[in-house]
Amino acid sequence: MDPIGLGLENFDSVGTYRTTSNNAPVDATGVLDGVAFTDEASLSKVLRSHPEAASCLVSKLYEHAQGRAALPVDKSTLAGLTAQFESSGHRADKLLLDIVASDAYRFVEIATK
């Protein structure tokens, strides 16, 4: 299983917290890029301090909002959104508002031939 998945092992397929699986104790420990974690709470701390986590989350949410993969033209928008996300203290609610308030989301440029 991937390292992030290990940290979420205490949750079953419908999100119910569990301490055992198939009568064996759940082991939610792991290592992500050399940093150990013991459960979902410590995993969240590791992710929050990971140098690529903020830009990854911003990029994925932006792609979902746009309904397409990010393009080279989106690079500056993504950099700005990532900076806003980091300066807000990683507030997901603020990130969502920043995405939908961005010009890149609100205005579609019509392609000309």
N, C-alpha and C positions, 0 to 999 in steps of 0.2 A: 504494500500500500504506500501511497505517497506520504511524505512527512506531514503535510497539513491534515490529511485524512486521519492519521494516527491521533492527532490532538483532538479530533472530534469523535473518536471511537466510543465515548460514553453515550452517544446518542444513536438510537436505532433508526430504521428507515423512515419512520414517521416523526422523528424528533423527540421521542420520549427518552428521558435520562435513565441510564441503566448503569449498574456497577458490575453486572455479570452478563456473559453471553455464552449460551450453551453450557451453563453450569460452571464456567471458568471466569475468574476475575478479568475485568476489562483492563487492558494496559494502554493508557492514552499518552504514554511518553514517547518522545521522539527527538530528532535533531533536524533543524532547518538551517542549512548553510552554515553548519558548525556551531549553532546555538541551540542548547538543549531546552526542552520544555517538558512539563509533567502533566498538563491537562489543558483544557480549552482556555482557561484564564491566562495561564503563562504563555500559551501559543499566541493569544491576542497581543501580549506585550512584545513577543518576538516579531510578529508581523508589523506591529506599529513602528518598531525601530528599524525594520528592514529597509535598505535604501531604495529598493525597487517597488515596494508595496503600494505606495501612494500613486505613483504614475500608472501602475498596472490597473488598480481599481478605477482610477479616473478614465483610463482608456477603454476599459470594458464597459463601464456605465455609459460613456459617450457613444460607443458603438451601438449599444442597445437603444439608446435614445434616437440615434440617427437612422437606425435600421439598416446599417451597412458597416463594413469594415472602415477603419480610419484610413484616410488617404494622406499623401504627402502634404497636401494643402492644409490639413488639419493639425500639423505639427505645432504651429504657434498657438493655436487655440488650446490644444492639450497641455502645452507647457504653462499657459496662463491659468488654466483650470487646476492643474496640479499645484501651482504656487498658491492659489486661493485656498485649496483644500488643506494644504500644509499650514498656512497661516491661520486658518480657522480652528486649528487644533484637531484636524481630521474629523470634522463634523460632517457626517454623511447627509444629513438633511440640508445643510448649506450647500454641499456639492451638487445635490440634485437641483436645487434652485439656481445655482450658478450655471449649470449645464443648460437648462431650459431658458435662461435669461441671456445666454450668449448669442451674439449675432450669427455665429455659424449654425446654431440650431434654429433660430427664428427666421432667418432669411435664406432662401434657396436661390443660388445663382443659376440662371438659365444658361445652358450651354449653347454656344453659337457654332455654326458650321463654318 
